[in-house]
Amino acid sequence: MQITITVPDTLPKERLQQRIQELEQSLLTEAKFFAVFVKQQAVADDPWTNPAIALPTVDAGIEDFALNHDHYLYGLDKP
């Protein structure tokens, strides 16, 4: 990012330094806010941290599917 500032030639050097420091402080404040916002947004968008409650489900018609999922998925013997 590049910022161009046009200042009059008559502006005293001390006043210019003061304005530059104010601008730097303002940019640092905005950068900190943006960093916090991005971090919060990343957490909110992470499906492992914030899972969707209304996930689609399918009724397979098998009553013991959770208990014997290896049998139905991989063909292993039922316990």
Secondary structure, DSSP 8 states (H G I E B T S, - for coil): --------TTS-HHHHHHHHHHHHHHHHHHHHHHHHHHHHHHHHH-TTTS--SS------S-TTTTTTHHHHHH-----
